[in-house]
Amino acid sequence: MSDCPIAKCHFYRQCDRRHEVTKSFDLIFKGIQITTVALREYRYDVLNEQAVEKGVDLASITHYLDNFRYGCAPHGDFGLGVERL
């Protein structure tokens, strides 16, 4: 996992608050970032707290938060764009 500071990452990334970094990493090939892989925050209360800390209006993301209201399994994601290959 990388040492991406919490302050520079999206509210939905899972964080290690003791070290103030996210649980994520970048895949770099020949100096070009191909993708970022990250564990997503799945705990509703923590997700809300992190969104508020980032200044996100909770009313604007209710559709997203509703997915976590009754529980969600731990999960991660990555984005891979054709333009990066």
mmCIF file as gemmi writes it, N, C-alpha and C atoms, coordinates in Angstrom:
data_model
loop_
_atom_site.group_PDB
_atom_site.id
_atom_site.type_symbol
_atom_site.label_atom_id
_atom_site.label_alt_id
_atom_site.label_comp_id
_atom_site.label_asym_id
_atom_site.label_entity_id
_atom_site.label_seq_id
_atom_site.pdbx_PDB_ins_code
_atom_site.Cartn_x
_atom_site.Cartn_y
_atom_site.Cartn_z
_atom_site.occupancy
_atom_site.B_iso_or_equiv
_atom_site.pdbx_formal_charge
_atom_site.auth_seq_id
_atom_site.auth_asym_id
_atom_site.pdbx_PDB_model_num
ATOM 1 N N . MET Axp A 1 ? 0.842 -1.175 0 1 0 ? 1 A 1
ATOM 2 C CA . MET Axp A 1 ? 0 0 0 1 0 ? 1 A 1
ATOM 3 C C . MET Axp A 1 ? 0.897 1.252 0 1 0 ? 1 A 1
ATOM 4 N N . SER Axp A 2 ? 0.362 2.314 -0.515 1 0 ? 2 A 1
ATOM 5 C CA . SER Axp A 2 ? 1.171 3.521 -0.667 1 0 ? 2 A 1
ATOM 6 C C . SER Axp A 2 ? 1.139 4.379 0.582 1 0 ? 2 A 1
ATOM 7 N N . ASP Axp A 3 ? 1.877 5.437 0.518 1 0 ? 3 A 1
ATOM 8 C CA . ASP Axp A 3 ? 1.864 6.431 1.586 1 0 ? 3 A 1
ATOM 9 C C . ASP Axp A 3 ? 1.127 7.674 1.113 1 0 ? 3 A 1
ATOM 10 N N . CYS Axp A 4 ? -0.004 7.484 0.437 1 0 ? 4 A 1
ATOM 11 C CA . CYS Axp A 4 ? -0.798 8.616 -0.037 1 0 ? 4 A 1
ATOM 12 C C . CYS Axp A 4 ? -1.451 9.289 1.164 1 0 ? 4 A 1
ATOM 13 N N . PRO Axp A 5 ? -1.127 10.547 1.42 1 0 ? 5 A 1
ATOM 14 C CA . PRO Axp A 5 ? -1.715 11.243 2.572 1 0 ? 5 A 1
ATOM 15 C C . PRO Axp A 5 ? -3.236 11.35 2.459 1 0 ? 5 A 1
ATOM 16 N N . ILE Axp A 6 ? -3.916 11.171 3.568 1 0 ? 6 A 1
ATOM 17 C CA . ILE Axp A 6 ? -5.375 11.269 3.609 1 0 ? 6 A 1
ATOM 18 C C . ILE Axp A 6 ? -5.841 12.593 3.011 1 0 ? 6 A 1
ATOM 19 N N . ALA Axp A 7 ? -5.127 13.653 3.302 1 0 ? 7 A 1
ATOM 20 C CA . ALA Axp A 7 ? -5.531 14.992 2.862 1 0 ? 7 A 1
ATOM 21 C C . ALA Axp A 7 ? -5.616 15.108 1.347 1 0 ? 7 A 1
ATOM 22 N N . LYS Axp A 8 ? -4.884 14.271 0.603 1 0 ? 8 A 1
ATOM 23 C CA . LYS Axp A 8 ? -4.862 14.376 -0.857 1 0 ? 8 A 1
ATOM 24 C C . LYS Axp A 8 ? -5.777 13.375 -1.551 1 0 ? 8 A 1
ATOM 25 N N . CYS Axp A 9 ? -6.501 12.566 -0.792 1 0 ? 9 A 1
ATOM 26 C CA . CYS Axp A 9 ? -7.305 11.5 -1.399 1 0 ? 9 A 1
ATOM 27 C C . CYS Axp A 9 ? -8.798 11.726 -1.21 1 0 ? 9 A 1
ATOM 28 N N . HIS Axp A 10 ? -9.576 10.977 -1.967 1 0 ? 10 A 1
ATOM 29 C CA . HIS Axp A 10 ? -11.029 11.067 -1.924 1 0 ? 10 A 1
ATOM 30 C C . HIS Axp A 10 ? -11.58 10.564 -0.587 1 0 ? 10 A 1
ATOM 31 N N . PHE Axp A 11 ? -12.746 11.037 -0.223 1 0 ? 11 A 1
ATOM 32 C CA . PHE Axp A 11 ? -13.356 10.68 1.054 1 0 ? 11 A 1
ATOM 33 C C . PHE Axp A 11 ? -13.713 9.206 1.157 1 0 ? 11 A 1
ATOM 34 N N . TYR Axp A 12 ? -13.884 8.531 0.043 1 0 ? 12 A 1
ATOM 35 C CA . TYR Axp A 12 ? -14.344 7.147 0.07 1 0 ? 12 A 1
ATOM 36 C C . TYR Axp A 12 ? -13.207 6.127 0.152 1 0 ? 12 A 1
ATOM 37 N N . ARG Axp A 13 ? -11.977 6.577 0.26 1 0 ? 13 A 1
ATOM 38 C CA . ARG Axp A 13 ? -10.867 5.641 0.432 1 0 ? 13 A 1
ATOM 39 C C . ARG Axp A 13 ? -10.716 5.252 1.892 1 0 ? 13 A 1
ATOM 40 N N . GLN Axp A 14 ? -10.353 4.006 2.11 1 0 ? 14 A 1
ATOM 41 C CA . GLN Axp A 14 ? -10.121 3.528 3.467 1 0 ? 14 A 1
ATOM 42 C C . GLN Axp A 14 ? -8.786 4.074 3.957 1 0 ? 14 A 1
ATOM 43 N N . CYS Axp A 15 ? -8.753 4.495 5.214 1 0 ? 15 A 1
ATOM 44 C CA . CYS Axp A 15 ? -7.576 5.17 5.745 1 0 ? 15 A 1
ATOM 45 C C . CYS Axp A 15 ? -6.996 4.452 6.953 1 0 ? 15 A 1
ATOM 46 N N . ASP Axp A 16 ? -5.707 4.612 7.112 1 0 ? 16 A 1
ATOM 47 C CA . ASP Axp A 16 ? -5.018 4.214 8.325 1 0 ? 16 A 1
ATOM 48 C C . ASP Axp A 16 ? -4.779 5.523 9.081 1 0 ? 16 A 1
ATOM 49 N N . ARG Axp A 17 ? -5.67 5.842 9.984 1 0 ? 17 A 1
ATOM 50 C CA . ARG Axp A 17 ? -5.624 7.148 10.651 1 0 ? 17 A 1
ATOM 51 C C . ARG Axp A 17 ? -4.396 7.326 11.543 1 0 ? 17 A 1
ATOM 52 N N . ARG Axp A 18 ? -3.861 6.233 12.051 1 0 ? 18 A 1
ATOM 53 C CA . ARG Axp A 18 ? -2.659 6.358 12.888 1 0 ? 18 A 1
ATOM 54 C C . ARG Axp A 18 ? -1.501 6.934 12.1 1 0 ? 18 A 1
ATOM 55 N N . HIS Axp A 19 ? -1.404 6.54 10.838 1 0 ? 19 A 1
ATOM 56 C CA . HIS Axp A 19 ? -0.307 6.998 9.996 1 0 ? 19 A 1
ATOM 57 C C . HIS Axp A 19 ? -0.743 8.049 8.984 1 0 ? 19 A 1
ATOM 58 N N . GLU Axp A 20 ? -2.034 8.375 8.992 1 0 ? 20 A 1
ATOM 59 C CA . GLU Axp A 20 ? -2.612 9.396 8.12 1 0 ? 20 A 1
ATOM 60 C C . GLU Axp A 20 ? -2.355 9.144 6.637 1 0 ? 20 A 1
ATOM 61 N N . VAL Axp A 21 ? -2.495 7.871 6.248 1 0 ? 21 A 1
ATOM 62 C CA . VAL Axp A 21 ? -2.346 7.491 4.845 1 0 ? 21 A 1
ATOM 63 C C . VAL Axp A 21 ? -3.522 6.616 4.441 1 0 ? 21 A 1
ATOM 64 N N . THR Axp A 22 ? -3.74 6.511 3.13 1 0 ? 22 A 1
ATOM 65 C CA . THR Axp A 22 ? -4.812 5.649 2.621 1 0 ? 22 A 1
ATOM 66 C C . THR Axp A 22 ? -4.266 4.257 2.325 1 0 ? 22 A 1
ATOM 67 N N . LYS Axp A 23 ? -5.181 3.319 2.195 1 0 ? 23 A 1
ATOM 68 C CA . LYS Axp A 23 ? -4.816 1.954 1.831 1 0 ? 23 A 1
ATOM 69 C C . LYS Axp A 23 ? -4.983 1.835 0.323 1 0 ? 23 A 1
ATOM 70 N N . SER Axp A 24 ? -3.965 2.287 -0.393 1 0 ? 24 A 1
ATOM 71 C CA . SER Axp A 24 ? -4.02 2.329 -1.852 1 0 ? 24 A 1
ATOM 72 C C . SER Axp A 24 ? -2.609 2.285 -2.424 1 0 ? 24 A 1
ATOM 73 N N . PHE Axp A 25 ? -2.538 2.049 -3.725 1 0 ? 25 A 1
ATOM 74 C CA . PHE Axp A 25 ? -1.249 2.12 -4.401 1 0 ? 25 A 1
ATOM 75 C C . PHE Axp A 25 ? -1.464 2.461 -5.871 1 0 ? 25 A 1
ATOM 76 N N . ASP Axp A 26 ? -0.428 2.984 -6.493 1 0 ? 26 A 1
ATOM 77 C CA . ASP Axp A 26 ? -0.448 3.31 -7.915 1 0 ? 26 A 1
ATOM 78 C C . ASP Axp A 26 ? 0.371 2.277 -8.668 1 0 ? 26 A 1
ATOM 79 N N . LEU Axp A 27 ? -0.124 1.883 -9.822 1 0 ? 27 A 1
ATOM 80 C CA . LEU Axp A 27 ? 0.623 0.99 -10.702 1 0 ? 27 A 1
ATOM 81 C C . LEU Axp A 27 ? 1.306 1.873 -11.747 1 0 ? 27 A 1
ATOM 82 N N . ILE Axp A 28 ? 2.616 1.874 -11.72 1 0 ? 28 A 1
ATOM 83 C CA . ILE Axp A 28 ? 3.413 2.714 -12.621 1 0 ? 28 A 1
ATOM 84 C C . ILE Axp A 28 ? 4.156 1.806 -13.601 1 0 ? 28 A 1
ATOM 85 N N . PHE Axp A 29 ? 4.081 2.142 -14.888 1 0 ? 29 A 1
ATOM 86 C CA . PHE Axp A 29 ? 4.802 1.393 -15.908 1 0 ? 29 A 1
ATOM 87 C C . PHE Axp A 29 ? 5.571 2.38 -16.771 1 0 ? 29 A 1
ATOM 88 N N . LYS Axp A 30 ? 6.888 2.256 -16.792 1 0 ? 30 A 1
ATOM 89 C CA . LYS Axp A 30 ? 7.763 3.137 -17.562 1 0 ? 30 A 1
ATOM 90 C C . LYS Axp A 30 ? 7.481 4.609 -17.264 1 0 ? 30 A 1
ATOM 91 N N . GLY Axp A 31 ? 7.268 4.898 -15.991 1 0 ? 31 A 1
ATOM 92 C CA . GLY Axp A 31 ? 7.074 6.273 -15.558 1 0 ? 31 A 1
ATOM 93 C C . GLY Axp A 31 ? 5.674 6.826 -15.746 1 0 ? 31 A 1
ATOM 94 N N . ILE Axp A 32 ? 4.739 6.008 -16.219 1 0 ? 32 A 1
ATOM 95 C CA . ILE Axp A 32 ? 3.363 6.462 -16.448 1 0 ? 32 A 1
ATOM 96 C C . ILE Axp A 32 ? 2.435 5.741 -15.487 1 0 ? 32 A 1
ATOM 97 N N . GLN Axp A 33 ? 1.579 6.503 -14.84 1 0 ? 33 A 1
ATOM 98 C CA . GLN Axp A 33 ? 0.605 5.906 -13.93 1 0 ? 33 A 1
ATOM 99 C C . GLN Axp A 33 ? -0.46 5.203 -14.758 1 0 ? 33 A 1
ATOM 100 N N . ILE Axp A 34 ? -0.546 3.877 -14.608 1 0 ? 34 A 1
ATOM 101 C CA . ILE Axp A 34 ? -1.518 3.089 -15.344 1 0 ? 34 A 1
ATOM 102 C C . ILE Axp A 34 ? -2.855 3.071 -14.603 1 0 ? 34 A 1
ATOM 103 N N . THR Axp A 35 ? -2.805 2.88 -13.294 1 0 ? 35 A 1
ATOM 104 C CA . THR Axp A 35 ? -4.03 2.838 -12.491 1 0 ? 35 A 1
ATOM 105 C C . THR Axp A 35 ? -3.709 3.077 -11.031 1 0 ? 35 A 1
ATOM 106 N N . THR Axp A 36 ? -4.739 3.387 -10.281 1 0 ? 36 A 1
ATOM 107 C CA . THR Axp A 36 ? -4.654 3.456 -8.825 1 0 ? 36 A 1
ATOM 108 C C . THR Axp A 36 ? -5.579 2.378 -8.29 1 0 ? 36 A 1
ATOM 109 N N . VAL Axp A 37 ? -5.088 1.606 -7.352 1 0 ? 37 A 1
ATOM 110 C CA . VAL Axp A 37 ? -5.869 0.551 -6.705 1 0 ? 37 A 1
ATOM 111 C C . VAL Axp A 37 ? -6.076 0.976 -5.266 1 0 ? 37 A 1
ATOM 112 N N . ALA Axp A 38 ? -7.321 0.872 -4.778 1 0 ? 38 A 1
ATOM 113 C CA . ALA Axp A 38 ? -7.605 1.347 -3.423 1 0 ? 38 A 1
ATOM 114 C C . ALA Axp A 38 ? -8.665 0.497 -2.738 1 0 ? 38 A 1
ATOM 115 N N . LEU Axp A 39 ? -8.505 0.349 -1.437 1 0 ? 39 A 1
ATOM 116 C CA . LEU Axp A 39 ? -9.581 -0.209 -0.63 1 0 ? 39 A 1
ATOM 117 C C . LEU Axp A 39 ? -10.564 0.912 -0.373 1 0 ? 39 A 1
ATOM 118 N N . ARG Axp A 40 ? -11.836 0.616 -0.499 1 0 ? 40 A 1
ATOM 119 C CA . ARG Axp A 40 ? -12.867 1.622 -0.26 1 0 ? 40 A 1
ATOM 120 C C . ARG Axp A 40 ? -13.391 1.514 1.156 1 0 ? 40 A 1
ATOM 121 N N . GLU Axp A 41 ? -13.747 2.663 1.712 1 0 ? 41 A 1
ATOM 122 C CA . GLU Axp A 41 ? -14.37 2.667 3.043 1 0 ? 41 A 1
ATOM 123 C C . GLU Axp A 41 ? -15.769 2.095 2.903 1 0 ? 41 A 1
ATOM 124 N N . TYR Axp A 42 ? -16.084 1.117 3.721 1 0 ? 42 A 1
ATOM 125 C CA . TYR Axp A 42 ? -17.376 0.437 3.631 1 0 ? 42 A 1
ATOM 126 C C . TYR Axp A 42 ? -18.241 0.645 4.869 1 0 ? 42 A 1
ATOM 127 N N . ARG Axp A 43 ? -17.692 1.268 5.904 1 0 ? 43 A 1
ATOM 128 C CA . ARG Axp A 43 ? -18.445 1.503 7.147 1 0 ? 43 A 1
ATOM 129 C C . ARG Axp A 43 ? -19.174 2.842 7.034 1 0 ? 43 A 1
ATOM 130 N N . TYR Axp A 44 ? -20.489 2.776 7.137 1 0 ? 44 A 1
ATOM 131 C CA . TYR Axp A 44 ? -21.358 3.928 6.918 1 0 ? 44 A 1
ATOM 132 C C . TYR Axp A 44 ? -20.96 5.139 7.768 1 0 ? 44 A 1
ATOM 133 N N . ASP Axp A 45 ? -20.752 4.931 9.068 1 0 ? 45 A 1
ATOM 134 C CA . ASP Axp A 45 ? -20.43 6.053 9.949 1 0 ? 45 A 1
ATOM 135 C C . ASP Axp A 45 ? -19.083 6.673 9.612 1 0 ? 45 A 1
ATOM 136 N N . VAL Axp A 46 ? -18.1 5.861 9.298 1 0 ? 46 A 1
ATOM 137 C CA . VAL Axp A 46 ? -16.773 6.379 8.944 1 0 ? 46 A 1
ATOM 138 C C . VAL Axp A 46 ? -16.84 7.104 7.607 1 0 ? 46 A 1
ATOM 139 N N . LEU Axp A 47 ? -17.592 6.567 6.673 1 0 ? 47 A 1
ATOM 140 C CA . LEU Axp A 47 ? -17.753 7.191 5.363 1 0 ? 47 A 1
ATOM 141 C C . LEU Axp A 47 ? -18.373 8.582 5.493 1 0 ? 47 A 1
ATOM 142 N N . ASN Axp A 48 ? -19.407 8.688 6.307 1 0 ? 48 A 1
ATOM 143 C CA . ASN Axp A 48 ? -20.028 9.992 6.563 1 0 ? 48 A 1
ATOM 144 C C . ASN Axp A 48 ? -19.03 10.96 7.186 1 0 ? 48 A 1
ATOM 145 N N . GLU Axp A 49 ? -18.304 10.492 8.175 1 0 ? 49 A 1
ATOM 146 C CA . GLU Axp A 49 ? -17.324 11.338 8.876 1 0 ? 49 A 1
ATOM 147 C C . GLU Axp A 49 ? -16.255 11.85 7.916 1 0 ? 49 A 1
ATOM 148 N N . GLN Axp A 50 ? -15.742 10.967 7.07 1 0 ? 50 A 1
ATOM 149 C CA . GLN Axp A 50 ? -14.702 11.371 6.13 1 0 ? 50 A 1
ATOM 150 C C . GLN Axp A 50 ? -15.237 12.342 5.083 1 0 ? 50 A 1
ATOM 151 N N . ALA Axp A 51 ? -16.462 12.158 4.66 1 0 ? 51 A 1
ATOM 152 C CA . ALA Axp A 51 ? -17.06 13.074 3.684 1 0 ? 51 A 1
ATOM 153 C C . ALA Axp A 51 ? -17.192 14.469 4.289 1 0 ? 51 A 1
ATOM 154 N N . VAL Axp A 52 ? -17.658 14.531 5.53 1 0 ? 52 A 1
ATOM 155 C CA . VAL Axp A 52 ? -17.798 15.826 6.209 1 0 ? 52 A 1
ATOM 156 C C . VAL Axp A 52 ? -16.426 16.487 6.365 1 0 ? 52 A 1
ATOM 157 N N . GLU Axp A 53 ? -15.409 15.709 6.743 1 0 ? 53 A 1
ATOM 158 C CA . GLU Axp A 53 ? -14.053 16.257 6.891 1 0 ? 53 A 1
ATOM 159 C C . GLU Axp A 53 ? -13.529 16.838 5.581 1 0 ? 53 A 1
ATOM 160 N N . LYS Axp A 54 ? -13.937 16.256 4.459 1 0 ? 54 A 1
ATOM 161 C CA . LYS Axp A 54 ? -13.493 16.742 3.139 1 0 ? 54 A 1
ATOM 162 C C . LYS Axp A 54 ? -14.356 17.878 2.615 1 0 ? 54 A 1
ATOM 163 N N . GLY Axp A 55 ? -15.408 18.244 3.366 1 0 ? 55 A 1
ATOM 164 C CA . GLY Axp A 55 ? -16.271 19.339 2.941 1 0 ? 55 A 1
ATOM 165 C C . GLY Axp A 55 ? -17.325 18.935 1.924 1 0 ? 55 A 1
ATOM 166 N N . VAL Axp A 56 ? -17.62 17.648 1.842 1 0 ? 56 A 1
ATOM 167 C CA . VAL Axp A 56 ? -18.632 17.163 0.906 1 0 ? 56 A 1
ATOM 168 C C . VAL Axp A 56 ? -20.016 17.326 1.538 1 0 ? 56 A 1
ATOM 169 N N . ASP Axp A 57 ? -20.943 17.879 0.781 1 0 ? 57 A 1
ATOM 170 C CA . ASP Axp A 57 ? -22.318 18.039 1.248 1 0 ? 57 A 1
ATOM 171 C C . ASP Axp A 57 ? -22.993 16.673 1.224 1 0 ? 57 A 1
ATOM 172 N N . LEU Axp A 58 ? -23.357 16.13 2.394 1 0 ? 58 A 1
ATOM 173 C CA . LEU Axp A 58 ? -23.942 14.798 2.48 1 0 ? 58 A 1
ATOM 174 C C . LEU Axp A 58 ? -25.229 14.673 1.671 1 0 ? 58 A 1
ATOM 175 N N . ALA Axp A 59 ? -25.982 15.752 1.578 1 0 ? 59 A 1
ATOM 176 C CA . ALA Axp A 59 ? -27.23 15.724 0.8 1 0 ? 59 A 1
ATOM 177 C C . ALA Axp A 59 ? -26.952 15.449 -0.681 1 0 ? 59 A 1
ATOM 178 N N . SER Axp A 60 ? -25.776 15.838 -1.152 1 0 ? 60 A 1
ATOM 179 C CA . SER Axp A 60 ? -25.455 15.647 -2.568 1 0 ? 60 A 1
ATOM 180 C C . SER Axp A 60 ? -24.986 14.224 -2.887 1 0 ? 60 A 1
ATOM 181 N N . ILE Axp A 61 ? -24.718 13.415 -1.857 1 0 ? 61 A 1
ATOM 182 C CA . ILE Axp A 61 ? -24.249 12.044 -2.105 1 0 ? 61 A 1
ATOM 183 C C . ILE Axp A 61 ? -25.119 11.003 -1.396 1 0 ? 61 A 1
ATOM 184 N N . THR Axp A 62 ? -26.361 11.339 -1.104 1 0 ? 62 A 1
ATOM 185 C CA . THR Axp A 62 ? -27.237 10.392 -0.398 1 0 ? 62 A 1
ATOM 186 C C . THR Axp A 62 ? -27.415 9.102 -1.194 1 0 ? 62 A 1
ATOM 187 N N . HIS Axp A 63 ? -27.498 9.202 -2.519 1 0 ? 63 A 1
ATOM 188 C CA . HIS Axp A 63 ? -27.632 7.999 -3.35 1 0 ? 63 A 1
ATOM 189 C C . HIS Axp A 63 ? -26.443 7.064 -3.156 1 0 ? 63 A 1
ATOM 190 N N . TYR Axp A 64 ? -25.259 7.626 -2.981 1 0 ? 64 A 1
ATOM 191 C CA . TYR Axp A 64 ? -24.05 6.827 -2.749 1 0 ? 64 A 1
ATOM 192 C C . TYR Axp A 64 ? -24.056 6.25 -1.334 1 0 ? 64 A 1
ATOM 193 N N . LEU Axp A 65 ? -24.339 7.092 -0.346 1 0 ? 65 A 1
ATOM 194 C CA . LEU Axp A 65 ? -24.319 6.658 1.054 1 0 ? 65 A 1
ATOM 195 C C . LEU Axp A 65 ? -25.363 5.594 1.346 1 0 ? 65 A 1
ATOM 196 N N . ASP Axp A 66 ? -26.503 5.652 0.66 1 0 ? 66 A 1
ATOM 197 C CA . ASP Axp A 66 ? -27.562 4.659 0.886 1 0 ? 66 A 1
ATOM 198 C C . ASP Axp A 66 ? -27.082 3.234 0.621 1 0 ? 66 A 1
ATOM 199 N N . ASN Axp A 67 ? -26.102 3.079 -0.241 1 0 ? 67 A 1
ATOM 200 C CA . ASN Axp A 67 ? -25.55 1.753 -0.525 1 0 ? 67 A 1
ATOM 201 C C . ASN Axp A 67 ? -24.854 1.138 0.689 1 0 ? 67 A 1
ATOM 202 N N . PHE Axp A 68 ? -24.467 1.968 1.651 1 0 ? 68 A 1
ATOM 203 C CA . PHE Axp A 68 ? -23.711 1.503 2.807 1 0 ? 68 A 1
ATOM 204 C C . PHE Axp A 68 ? -24.523 1.54 4.099 1 0 ? 68 A 1
ATOM 205 N N . ARG Axp A 69 ? -25.695 2.083 4.044 1 0 ? 69 A 1
ATOM 206 C CA . ARG Axp A 69 ? -26.514 2.295 5.245 1 0 ? 69 A 1
ATOM 207 C C . ARG Axp A 69 ? -26.773 1.01 6.035 1 0 ? 69 A 1
ATOM 208 N N . TYR Axp A 70 ? -27.04 -0.09 5.353 1 0 ? 70 A 1
ATOM 209 C CA . TYR Axp A 70 ? -27.382 -1.343 6.036 1 0 ? 70 A 1
ATOM 210 C C . TYR Axp A 70 ? -26.253 -2.362 6.008 1 0 ? 70 A 1
ATOM 211 N N . GLY Axp A 71 ? -25.086 -1.917 5.667 1 0 ? 71 A 1
ATOM 212 C CA . GLY Axp A 71 ? -23.915 -2.778 5.673 1 0 ? 71 A 1
ATOM 213 C C . GLY Axp A 71 ? -23.427 -3.105 4.271 1 0 ? 71 A 1
ATOM 214 N N . CYS Axp A 72 ? -22.148 -3.198 4.153 1 0 ? 72 A 1
ATOM 215 C CA . CYS Axp A 72 ? -21.52 -3.49 2.872 1 0 ? 72 A 1
ATOM 216 C C . CYS Axp A 72 ? -20.244 -4.275 3.167 1 0 ? 72 A 1
ATOM 217 N N . ALA Axp A 73 ? -19.95 -5.232 2.354 1 0 ? 73 A 1
ATOM 218 C CA . ALA Axp A 73 ? -18.728 -6.022 2.533 1 0 ? 73 A 1
ATOM 219 C C . ALA Axp A 73 ? -17.499 -5.181 2.211 1 0 ? 73 A 1
ATOM 220 N N . PRO Axp A 74 ? -16.38 -5.472 2.863 1 0 ? 74 A 1
ATOM 221 C CA . PRO Axp A 74 ? -15.133 -4.785 2.508 1 0 ? 74 A 1
ATOM 222 C C . PRO Axp A 74 ? -14.831 -5.04 1.024 1 0 ? 74 A 1
ATOM 223 N N . HIS Axp A 75 ? -14.367 -4.004 0.341 1 0 ? 75 A 1
ATOM 224 C CA . HIS Axp A 75 ? -14.102 -4.131 -1.079 1 0 ? 75 A 1
ATOM 225 C C . HIS Axp A 75 ? -13.102 -3.083 -1.54 1 0 ? 75 A 1
ATOM 226 N N . GLY Axp A 76 ? -12.605 -3.25 -2.731 1 0 ? 76 A 1
ATOM 227 C CA . GLY Axp A 76 ? -11.668 -2.309 -3.325 1 0 ? 76 A 1
ATOM 228 C C . GLY Axp A 76 ? -12.024 -2.086 -4.783 1 0 ? 76 A 1
ATOM 229 N N . ASP Axp A 77 ? -11.239 -1.249 -5.43 1 0 ? 77 A 1
ATOM 230 C CA . ASP Axp A 77 ? -11.49 -0.976 -6.832 1 0 ? 77 A 1
ATOM 231 C C . ASP Axp A 77 ? -10.24 -0.458 -7.51 1 0 ? 77 A 1
ATOM 232 N N . PHE Axp A 78 ? -10.33 -0.373 -8.816 1 0 ? 78 A 1
ATOM 233 C CA . PHE Axp A 78 ? -9.282 0.275 -9.599 1 0 ? 78 A 1
ATOM 234 C C . PHE Axp A 78 ? -9.922 0.831 -10.858 1 0 ? 78 A 1
ATOM 235 N N . GLY Axp A 79 ? -9.303 1.843 -11.395 1 0 ? 79 A 1
ATOM 236 C CA . GLY Axp A 79 ? -9.774 2.414 -12.639 1 0 ? 79 A 1
ATOM 237 C C . GLY Axp A 79 ? -8.695 2.244 -13.695 1 0 ? 79 A 1
ATOM 238 N N . LEU Axp A 80 ? -9.064 1.713 -14.824 1 0 ? 80 A 1
ATOM 239 C CA . LEU Axp A 80 ? -8.098 1.484 -15.887 1 0 ? 80 A 1
ATOM 240 C C . LEU Axp A 80 ? -8.659 2.031 -17.183 1 0 ? 80 A 1
ATOM 241 N N . GLY Axp A 81 ? -8.075 3.106 -17.64 1 0 ? 81 A 1
ATOM 242 C CA . GLY Axp A 81 ? -8.558 3.72 -18.872 1 0 ? 81 A 1
ATOM 243 C C . GLY Axp A 81 ? -7.747 3.266 -20.083 1 0 ? 81 A 1
ATOM 244 N N . VAL Axp A 82 ? -8.416 3.064 -21.175 1 0 ? 82 A 1
ATOM 245 C CA . VAL Axp A 82 ? -7.765 2.646 -22.413 1 0 ? 82 A 1
ATOM 246 C C . VAL Axp A 82 ? -6.681 3.659 -22.809 1 0 ? 82 A 1
ATOM 247 N N . GLU Axp A 83 ? -6.962 4.941 -22.553 1 0 ? 83 A 1
ATOM 248 C CA . GLU Axp A 83 ? -6.01 5.98 -22.915 1 0 ? 83 A 1
ATOM 249 C C . GLU Axp A 83 ? -4.683 5.852 -22.171 1 0 ? 83 A 1
ATOM 250 N N . ARG Axp A 84 ? -4.68 5.111 -21.052 1 0 ? 84 A 1
ATOM 251 C CA . ARG Axp A 84 ? -3.439 4.939 -20.299 1 0 ? 84 A 1
ATOM 252 C C . ARG Axp A 84 ? -2.595 3.795 -20.834 1 0 ? 84 A 1
ATOM 253 N N . LEU Axp A 85 ? -3.18 2.977 -21.663 1 0 ? 85 A 1
ATOM 254 C CA . LEU Axp A 85 ? -2.425 1.855 -22.234 1 0 ? 85 A 1
ATOM 255 C C . LEU Axp A 85 ? -1.857 2.243 -23.582 1 0 ? 85 A 1
